[in-house]
Amino acid sequence: MYTINELETFIAIVENKGVVSAASALNISPATVSHRLSKLERILGTVLIYRDSRNVRPSAEGEEFYQRVGDILAALHDAEFAIGARDSAIGGRLRVTLPPWIFSIFILPKLAQFEQQYPDIVLDFLVTDQFVNVVDDAQDVAIRVGTLASSGLLARKIVNNKRILCASPHYLKQHPPITDIESLSTHRFVALPWQKQLKLLQNDGNVFSFNSNTRFTISNSDNMTQALRAGHGIGIKSEIAIKQCIASGELVEVLPNVLASPEAPVWFLRPQNSLATRKAEAFYDFVKQAFSHC
């Protein structure tokens, strides 16, 4: 049977991308690392790591084993810590996916504080506005905005939020007044790829599907905000994402309360079958604090 040392060595090889670098991280010899890996592969009856003169990479089986064993070891260490059997700091690799605007506005400005408090946690950020399958893409946690689909993920609300239509004063001065939904048809829009059709609320309470005259689409929410500030059109933004722009007058809200489903809370998610670890909980507390002034 394999030991925890062999499992930890395997994890170190994957995360440090090599036998020599893993040996350095574990403060043992490269020969010991190679021996432990070979023993683990022999017991499991499969190749976990492909290695040649140029690189080291996990096999498909090794990648699957890495994803599952990493969480199990982290939970085991946390359990030892909880009963006083292990006097260790919170550490390990945490994979996080989140939208660009959340990373740039709320996470990055306070990240140095988190690093100082938890120097042994290694953060892998997948920053994208595209949908990421948390399980298939091997993410430990995700931060998402809006209504959640039924996904089997465990969700905790970070903060309430709503989406609004907005534009720059410069753009509004250069174009006809916006007085109602119908007047939007004469205006240009800047949008994320999935925002071209809007659900708007008419005066009689009915929902109206509006196909926007999209000037251009942008796949990055931060770049979209920049385009709106530069006067390229009207767009839909999370209110807390442009709070400072509204306060400074760089952007103004257009047709308040016109979006049919404006509510867009911010959520902290993790896979339902994953083990709660101290590193994930530490990051949750950090994220919650980062949004505390919204």
C-alpha positions, 0 to 999 in steps of 0.5 A: 500500500502507498503512504501519505509521503508518496501521495504528497510527493506525487502532488509536488511533482505535478505542482512543481512541474518536475522531479528536481523542483519537487525535491527542492520543495520537499527538501529531499533528494531527486532520487527519493522523489523518483523512487516514491513516484515509481512505487506509487505507479507500481502499486496503482498499476498505471503511469501517473507521470510522463517524463522525458529529457525535456518535460514532465506532465501528468497522464490522463490518469495522473491528472484525475488522480491529482485532482482527487488526491489533492483535496483529500490530502488537504482535508486530512491535514485540516483534520489533523490540525483541528485535533491538534495533531498537526501544527501547520499553517494553511497552505496548498494550491487553490484554483479559482475562476472569476470574472475580470471585473471582480478580480480587478476591482475587488480581489487584486487591490486586497490580494497582498493582504491575503498573501501576507496572511496566508503565504503558503497558499498558492492561488491559480486564477482563471480570470474570464467572463466565459462560463467555466465548468467548475468540475470539468475544468478542475476549479476548486472554487468559483465566483459568479454573478447573476441567477444560478442554474441548477448545477450541483454546486454549493453556493453562498451569496457574497453580496446583493447586486443588480445590473443597470443600463449605462452610458457616458455623458459624452455619448449621451450628448452626441445622440438623441435623448433616451426617454423610453424603450422605443428610443433605444432603437436609435442608439448603439450598444457595447455588449458582451457576446451574450448581451445582444438581446435584452429583456426590458420591462414595459410600462404595462408590466409586460416583458419586451425582447429588444435586439440591440444595435450592437456597435461591437462586442467585447469578451472582457467585462473590464474592457467593456467598461473602458469602451463605455467610458470612452463613449462608444455606446450603451451597455449593461453593467453590474452596479457594483462594478461601476460604482466609482464611475457613477460617483465620478460622473464618468458613467450615468444610468440610463432608463432606471428600472427598465431591465426585466430581471436586474438582480445579479447577486455575487456567489461563491461556489464550490463542487458539491462533492468536494471536501471543505478545506481550510484554504477554501474557507480562508479564501471565502472569508477574504472574498466576503471581506473584499465585498463588505463595503458594497 
